[in-house]
Amino acid sequence: MINAIQRAIDLKSTYNIRVINLSLGRPVMASYLTDPLNLAVEAAWNAGITVVVAAGNEGRNNSQNTNGYATIGAPGNDPFVITVGAMKTSTTGTRNDDLMASYSSKGPSLLDHIAKPDVVAPGNRVVSLYHSGETLSSTYPGNVMPYSYYQTAGSSSPSTSYMQLSGTSMATPVVAGAAALLVSSDSTLTPDMIKAKLMKTATKTFPTSSTTTDPDTGAVYTTYYDLFTVGAGYIDIAAALANTDRPTGLAISPTASVDASGHVTLSNGDTPLNGNTVVWGTDAGNGDPGFTLVWGTSTIWGTSTVTSPESTRATVKGEK
């Protein structure tokens, strides 16, 4: 993967490569400051390539008693890249009933405590292209779409072209596509400008929480719509394209810290982030101005986690 990223950097000028989509990840094993995979994506970012990375599908993972928090994968833990979580569209054309996918990994990142994901996008039961005979189709034949899904009075036999999958790997290319559209509309936009625009214009209206029942196990998962779950919000491509701002500086994701009283704050280095100095806006999502999140002891660093039913590690097969 590192070689592939470097190859894209080498060929950037030849093919005008402006966006890299990384629908992949692995557990965080070192600080982003020293991890070779993180250094590779930062090299691409600094070369002018917007890197979009999947957050991971460990949001149901309670093996460390965190209720899915601190499960962001690498290189999605890097503060430079755009890290994407997954939403459920409820198979409707409106955004009003869209909810978070319970399997979407949550921040902050291990070791460095980077606030992630940056944005969320549709990533549940997404229909996309596939090639007949691939491992995915043989492993999950039920995910191959029937012909009747696309043709009037068509056959119910499996399609040879389309498959339905769920996960942050499906949400990531939605954001990568948005980044490509922004580049197409204005070739002078830098990766930091693109990230800032997508985060600033993202929809920030969510319910306080939602629940999901696994159709296979019956397990119930509760998702809370906090900063470490939805990031800056639900991507709004039309709003991003309409935005005329010219952000300056770096759009690196901030670091989260907690004091002895359980007060969580975000900072860029030693400087707390609040008000208009961050692309999320002026509200932390809990009614507090700025970005001081008062969660008491209910943080991943405290003595307990956000109240949620106990759960075991689950394999994501899609949500209803």
Secondary structure, 3 states (H helix, E strand, C coil): CHHHHHHHHHCHHHHCCCEEEECCCECCCCCCCCCHHHHHHHHHHHCCCEEEEECCCCCCCCCCCCCCCCCCCECCCCCCCEEEEEEECCCCCCCCCCEECCCCCCCCCCCCCECCCCEEEECCCEEEECCCCCHHHHHCHHHEEEHHHCCCCCCCCEEEEEEEECCHHHHHHHHHHHHHHHHHHCCCCCHHHHHHHHHHCCECCCCCEEEEECCCCCCEEEEECCHHHHCCCECCHHHHHHCCCCCCCCCCCCEEEECCCCEEEEEECCEECCHHHCCCCCECCCCCECCEEECCCECCCCCECCCCCCCCCCCCCCCC
